[in-house]
């Protein structure tokens, strides 16, 4: 391959330019994030029902959710935990299933199921992609929703209008609403009057507690399948509660609204969240595994502008925090330091090689290797986070070293395609050996498991790609487009020491 490339410099030039362009385009399309976030094949569904026993949570939340999820394509296993006031369902997916599409399918089913759940559970029901705690990152975007409304009314606006437009955005892995209030009902009574009527207050609690009835009363056979027949009796309005029957000791039946006062009331759970004097709730968005943080925020900001026009008068959406801004600052700082380092390397090469052409060959081969690494990351779908870019930066020194060794070897070769090819073949073993001894330190990364593997394998992959590209560019590109037998001005005794050092390293 070295001989073939050395005899076809025009083709090599075209390939190098193509790799540079493809690498530049690939780098702009790499998903950028502050840290690794794994696209794990698991999704979590959670809901809260304050004060409900585990049995009620299992019956009215966990079981309906599990039934709705079972029909989603790619679901391999469903496990759930029902505790007092809380339900958590974990869905394990097949390895070849796209977790993003599966999450959207589950989210659609949960939105269809939401009206059938207890009122408190409707507001807290959420679908998120499972992420290990030690790989979790800061929220992608926090949006404040403010307006001259009660917390309950603002919560309903957020859930009905804002959340559906952000939860389904490409790149959004989950969401949470903070500062919400739950709309509820207060039933108050006169204890003296109840004694006069012969009604125990516990009867009111029992009537309200059993007002929601969902029970399987039979089954229906449909061919080879069987469908359960469910009785649902659920009060939807305050008037429905008012018609609940209460039986006194004398046997007389009273309506609940005849013996008690029923009125709607918001449960703020002891929290009062205000911003600039207005009621506020906060919508927090998290990034989906493998998604580009900067592009996802751009889509969210566009959706924010579109959603603003749909909100009632006085309700405002404002970005409270944006993690992509820190990412942009860190990337800009990384690019600046990289440019400074690249300039320092160029200066050192000019001082040591004493040839602008030779220094340009070394730097050019390094640039092509970097572009090839970016192209490889894109084709292998490896996200570019700060750790991955650090692995690429670590490989730059090897890129320059390999190119420098080959350029120095060409100086002692004939300036013919055969001479340059022979020089490249003569140094190939040394270049491969030195590169492999560096790459062998990456071998232990193959044995990492779990979260450590997810965090460090992209780093090792970027480093390995950089090493591989450096060997190709040094042994193929430089002998093809370089010039052999280049003269070098003597620098006195320093030059003779440098020549002796180079000859010793090439033996």
C-alpha positions in Angstrom: 0.0 0.0 0.0 2.9 2.4 0.7 4.4 1.7 -2.7 1.0 2.2 -4.4 0.4 5.5 -2.6 4.0 6.8 -3.3 3.5 6.3 -7.0 0.1 8.1 -7.1 0.5 11.4 -5.2 -2.5 13.0 -6.9 -4.8 10.3 -5.7 -3.3 10.6 -2.2 -3.8 14.3 -2.2 -7.5 13.8 -3.3 -8.0 11.3 -0.5 -6.4 13.5 2.1 -8.6 16.5 1.1 -11.7 14.2 1.1 -10.9 13.0 4.6 -10.3 16.6 5.8 -13.7 17.7 4.5 -15.5 14.6 5.7 -13.9 14.9 9.1 -14.9 18.6 9.4 -18.5 17.8 8.5 -18.6 14.7 10.9 -17.3 16.8 13.8 -20.1 19.3 13.4 -22.6 16.4 13.5 -21.2 14.5 16.5 -23.6 14.5 19.5 -22.0 16.9 22.0 -22.4 16.6 25.8 -20.6 17.4 29.0 -20.2 13.7 30.0 -21.1 10.2 28.9 -24.7 9.3 29.1 -25.5 5.7 28.1 -28.5 4.8 26.0 -29.5 2.0 28.4 -32.2 -0.4 27.2 -34.4 0.4 30.3 -37.2 3.0 30.8 -38.7 4.0 34.1 -42.4 5.0 34.7 -43.3 6.5 38.1 -46.3 8.0 39.8 -47.2 9.2 43.3 -50.5 9.0 45.1 -50.0 10.7 48.5 -51.5 8.7 51.4 -52.6 5.7 49.4 -51.8 2.2 50.7 -49.5 -0.1 48.7 -52.6 -2.2 47.8 -54.4 0.8 46.4 -51.3 1.9 44.5 -51.0 -1.6 43.0 -54.7 -1.8 42.0 -55.2 1.7 40.6 -51.8 2.7 39.3 -49.3 -0.1 38.8 -51.6 -2.7 37.3 -53.1 -0.4 34.7 -49.7 1.0 33.7 -48.3 -2.5 33.3 -51.2 -3.6 31.1 -50.8 -0.5 28.9 -47.0 -1.1 28.5 -47.2 -4.8 27.6 -48.3 -4.1 24.1 -45.3 -1.9 23.2 -43.0 -3.5 20.7 -39.6 -4.5 22.1 -40.6 -4.7 25.8 -38.7 -7.7 27.2 -39.5 -7.5 30.9 -41.6 -5.4 33.2 -40.8 -5.1 37.0 -42.7 -2.9 39.4 -42.6 -1.8 43.0 -45.7 -0.4 44.8 -45.1 1.3 48.1 -47.2 3.7 50.2 -48.0 6.6 47.9 -45.5 5.6 45.2 -45.4 3.3 42.2 -42.3 2.6 40.1 -42.2 0.5 37.0 -39.0 -0.5 35.2 -39.2 -1.6 31.6 -36.3 -3.6 30.2 -36.1 -3.5 26.4 -34.6 -5.8 23.8 -31.0 -4.9 22.9 -31.8 -4.1 19.2 -34.7 -1.8 20.1 -34.3 2.0 19.8 -34.8 3.2 23.4 -35.9 6.7 22.1 -38.8 5.3 20.0 -39.8 2.9 22.8 -39.9 5.8 25.2 -42.2 7.8 22.9 -44.5 4.8 22.4 -44.8 4.3 26.2 -45.3 8.0 26.6 -48.2 8.0 24.2 -49.8 5.1 26.0 -49.4 6.8 29.4 -51.1 10.0 28.0 -54.0 7.8 26.9 -54.1 6.1 30.3 -53.7 9.3 32.4 -57.5 10.2 32.6 -58.3 6.8 34.1 -55.7 7.1 37.0 -56.4 8.7 40.3 -56.3 12.5 40.1 -53.1 12.9 42.1 -51.4 10.2 40.1 -52.3 11.8 36.8 -50.2 14.9 37.7 -47.1 12.9 38.9 -47.1 10.3 36.2 -43.7 10.5 34.3 -41.8 8.4 31.8 -38.0 8.7 31.8 -35.1 6.9 30.4 -33.2 4.9 33.1 -29.8 6.4 33.8 -27.4 5.1 36.6 -26.9 7.7 39.3 -23.2 8.0 38.8 -23.7 8.7 35.1 -26.5 11.2 35.6 -25.8 14.7 34.5 -27.2 18.1 35.3 -30.6 19.0 33.9 -30.4 20.0 30.2 -32.9 22.9 30.5 -35.0 24.5 33.2 -38.0 26.6 32.2 -40.0 28.8 34.6 -43.7 29.0 33.9 -45.2 32.1 35.6 -48.5 33.8 35.5 -51.3 35.5 37.6 -53.0 32.2 38.4 -53.3 29.9 41.4 -50.7 27.1 41.7 -53.3 24.5 40.7 -54.4 26.4 37.6 -50.8 27.0 36.6 -50.0 23.4 37.1 -52.9 22.4 34.8 -51.7 24.8 32.1 -48.2 23.4 32.3 -49.4 19.8 32.1 -52.0 20.3 29.4 -50.1 22.7 27.1 -46.4 23.0 27.9 -45.3 19.4 28.9 -46.7 17.6 25.8 -44.8 19.9 23.5 -41.5 19.4 25.2 -41.6 15.8 26.4 -41.8 14.5 22.8 -38.9 16.6 21.4 -36.1 14.7 19.8 -33.2 14.5 22.3 -35.3 15.0 25.4 -35.0 11.9 27.7 -37.4 12.9 30.5 -39.0 15.8 32.4 -40.1 16.8 35.8 -42.4 19.6 37.1 -41.5 21.3 40.4 -43.6 23.7 42.5 -46.9 22.2 41.4 -50.1 22.1 43.4 -52.7 19.3 43.4 -56.3 20.2 42.9 -58.4 18.5 45.5 -61.6 18.7 47.4 -62.3 19.6 51.0 -65.3 18.0 52.8 -66.2 19.8 56.1 -69.1 18.9 58.4 -70.7 20.0 61.7 -70.1 17.4 64.3 -73.1 18.4 66.4 -75.5 18.0 63.5 -74.0 14.6 62.6 -74.7 13.4 66.2 -78.3 14.7 65.9 -78.7 12.8 62.6 -77.1 9.7 64.1 -74.2 9.6 61.6 -70.7 8.6 62.5 -68.0 10.8 60.9 -66.2 7.6 59.9 -69.1 6.9 57.5 -68.2 10.0 55.5 -64.6 8.8 55.2 -65.7 5.4 54.2 -68.1 6.7 51.6 -65.5 8.9 50.0 -62.8 6.2 50.2 -65.1 3.7 48.4 -66.5 6.2 45.9 -64.0 5.0 43.3 -64.8 1.5 42.3 -62.8 -0.5 39.7 -63.5 -4.2 39.8 -63.3 -7.2 37.4 -66.8 -8.7 37.2 -66.2 -11.3 34.5 -64.5 -12.1 31.2 -65.4 -12.2 27.6 -64.0 -14.8 25.2 -62.8 -13.4 21.8 -61.6 -16.3 19.8 -58.3 -17.6 21.3 -58.0 -14.5 23.6 -59.9 -13.6 26.7 -60.8 -10.0 27.7 -61.7 -8.9 31.2 -64.9 -7.1 31.9 -64.3 -4.3 34.3 -66.8 -2.2 36.3 -65.7 1.4 36.7 -67.6 3.8 39.0 -65.6 7.0 39.4 -66.7 10.4 40.5 -65.5 13.0 38.0 -67.1 16.2 39.5 -67.9 17.7 42.9 -71.6 17.0 42.1 -70.8 13.3 41.9 -69.4 13.4 45.4 -72.4 15.3 46.7 -74.7 12.4 45.6 -72.9 9.8 47.7 -75.4 8.1 50.1 -74.8 8.3 53.9 -77.1 6.0 56.0 -78.0 7.2 59.6 -78.6 4.8 62.5 -82.3 5.2 62.0 -81.9 3.9 58.4 -82.6 7.2 56.7 -80.4 7.9 53.6 -78.8 11.3 53.3 -76.8 12.8 50.4 -73.3 13.9 51.3 -73.9 17.5 50.2 -76.9 17.6 52.6 -74.8 17.0 55.7 -71.4 18.4 54.7 -69.9 21.2 52.7 -67.9 20.2 49.6 -65.6 22.7 47.9 -62.6 22.5 45.7 -59.2 23.4 47.2 -55.6 23.2 46.1 -53.0 21.2 48.0 -49.7 22.9 47.9 -48.1 20.4 50.3 -46.6 23.3 52.3 -44.7 24.9 49.4 -45.3 28.3 47.9 -43.2 29.0 44.9 -43.2 32.5 43.4 -41.0 34.3 41.0 -41.0 38.1 40.8 -44.3 38.2 42.7 -46.0 35.7 40.4 -47.0 32.1 40.9 -44.5 29.8 39.2 -43.8 26.2 38.4 -40.6 24.9 36.9 -40.3 22.4 34.0 -36.9 20.5 34.0 -35.8 18.6 30.9 -33.1 15.9 30.8 -31.1 14.8 27.8 -31.7 11.5 26.1 -28.7 9.2 25.9 -26.6 9.9 22.7 -28.4 13.1 21.9 -26.6 16.4 21.1 -27.1 18.7 24.1 -26.6 21.9 22.0 -29.0 20.9 19.2 -31.6 19.6 21.7 -31.6 22.9 23.5 -32.0 24.7 20.2 -35.1 22.6 19.4 -36.4 23.2 22.9 -36.0 27.0 22.5 -37.8 26.9 19.2 -40.6 24.9 20.8 -40.7 27.5 23.7 -41.4 30.3 21.2 -44.1 28.3 19.5 -45.7 27.3 22.8 -45.7 30.8 24.2 -48.4 31.8 21.6 -50.7 29.1 22.8 -50.7 30.0 26.5 -53.4 32.1 28.3 -52.9 35.8 28.7 -50.3 36.6 31.3 -48.5 33.2 31.4 -44.8 33.5 30.4 -42.1 30.9 29.7 -38.6 31.8 30.6 -35.4 29.8 30.5 -34.0 29.6 34.1 -30.9 27.5 33.3 -29.3 26.1 30.2 -26.5 23.5 30.6 -25.6 23.8 26.9 -24.2 27.3 27.6 -21.5 25.8 29.9 -20.8 23.1 27.3 -20.3 25.8 24.6 -17.9 27.7 26.9 -15.9 24.6 27.7 -15.7 23.6 24.0 -14.5 27.1 23.1 -11.9 27.0 25.8 -10.8 23.5 24.6 -10.5 24.7 21.0 -8.5 27.8 22.2 -6.1 25.7 24.2 -5.8 23.2 21.3 -5.0 26.0 18.9 -2.3 27.3 21.2 -0.9 23.8 21.6 -0.9 23.3 17.9 0.9 26.6 17.3 3.5 25.6 19.9 4.0 22.2 18.2 4.4 24.0 14.9 7.1 26.3 16.3 9.0 23.4 17.8 8.9 21.5 14.5 10.2 24.6 12.7 13.1 24.9 15.1 14.0 21.3 15.1 13.4 20.4 11.4 14.6 23.7 10.1 12.3 23.2 7.1 8.9 24.8 6.4 8.0 21.9 4.0 8.9 19.2 6.5 7.0 20.9 9.4 4.0 21.3 7.1 4.1 17.6 6.2 4.1 16.6 9.9 1.3 19.0 10.8 -0.7 18.2 7.7 -0.6 14.5 8.4 -1.7 15.2 12.0 -4.7 17.2 10.7 -5.7 14.4 8.3 -5.4 11.9 11.2 -7.6 14.1 13.4 -10.2 14.5 10.6 -10.1 10.7 10.1 -10.7 10.2 13.9 -13.7 12.5 13.8 -15.1 10.6 10.8 -14.6 7.3 12.6 -16.3 8.6 15.8 -19.3 9.7 13.6 -19.5 6.4 11.7 -19.2 4.3 14.9 -21.9 6.6 16.5 -19.6 7.4 19.5 -20.8 10.7 21.1 -18.3 13.4 21.6 -18.2 14.5 25.2 -15.4 16.3 27.1 -13.8 12.9 28.0 -13.9 11.7 24.4 -12.3 14.9 23.2 -9.6 14.5 25.9 -8.8 11.0 24.4 -8.5 12.6 21.0 -6.2 15.3 22.4 -4.0 12.7 24.1 -3.4 11.1 20.7 -2.2 14.3 19.0 1.3 13.8 20.5 1.5 10.4 18.9 0.2 11.7 15.6 3.0 14.3 15.5 5.6 11.8 16.7 4.9 9.3 13.9 4.8 11.9 11.2 8.1 13.4 12.5 9.9 10.0 12.4 8.8 9.3 8.8 9.7 12.8 7.6 13.2 12.5 9.1 13.6 9.1 7.4 12.7 10.7 4.0 15.5 13.1 4.3 17.9 10.3 3.8 16.0 8.6 1.0 16.1 9.2 -2.8 13.5 11.7 -4.1 11.8 9.1 -6.3 8.6 7.2 -5.7 10.6 4.0 -5.2 13.0 5.7 -2.8 10.2 7.3 -0.7 8.3 4.0 -0.6 11.3 2.1 0.5 11.9 4.7 3.3 8.3 4.3 4.4 8.5 0.5 4.4 11.8 0.6 6.3 10.4 2.7 9.1 7.0 1.0 9.2 8.0 -1.6 11.8 9.3 1.0 14.1 6.3 3.2 13.8 3.9 0.3 14.3 5.8 -1.0 17.2 6.0 2.3 19.1 2.3 2.9 18.4 1.2 -0.5 19.5 3.2 -0.2 22.8 1.1 3.0 23.4 -2.1 1.4 22.4 -1.6 -1.6 24.7 -2.4 0.6 27.7 -6.0 0.6 26.3 -6.4 -3.1 26.6 -7.6 -3.2 30.2 -10.6 -1.0 29.2 -12.1 -4.0 27.4 -12.6 -5.7 30.8 -14.4 -2.8 32.4 -18.1 -3.6 33.3 -21.2 -1.6 34.0 -21.0 2.1 34.4 -17.2 2.3 34.3 -17.3 0.7 30.9 -19.9 3.1 29.6 -18.0 6.1 30.8 -14.4 5.2 29.7 -14.9 3.1 26.5 -15.7 6.2 24.4 -12.5 7.8 25.7 -10.5 4.6 24.8 -12.2 4.4 21.4 -11.2 8.0 20.5 -7.6 7.4 21.6 -7.4 4.2 19.6 -8.8 5.7 16.5 -6.3 8.6 16.7 -3.5 6.1 17.0 -4.7 4.1 14.0 -5.2 7.2 11.8 -1.7 8.4 12.8 -0.1 5.2 11.5 -2.0 5.5 8.2 -1.2 9.1 7.6 2.5 8.8 8.6 3.2 5.7 6.5 1.0 6.4 3.5 0.4 10.1 3.2 3.9 11.5 3.9 5.9 9.1 1.6 3.4 9.9 -1.2 3.4 13.7 -1.0 6.7 14.3 0.7 10.1 15.0 -0.8 13.1 12.8 -0.2 16.7 13.9 0.1 15.9 17.4 1.5 18.9 19.4 2.4 19.2 20.8 5.8 21.3 23.8 6.9 23.9 23.0 9.6 23.5 24.5 13.0 27.0 23.9 14.2 27.6 21.5 17.0 23.9 21.5 18.0 23.0 20.3 14.5 25.6 17.5 14.7 24.2 16.4 18.1 20.7 16.4 16.7 21.8 14.3 13.6 23.5 11.8 15.9 20.4 11.5 18.1 18.1 10.9 15.1 20.4 8.3 13.6 20.5 6.4 16.9 16.7 6.4 17.3 16.3 5.0 13.7 18.6 2.1 14.2 
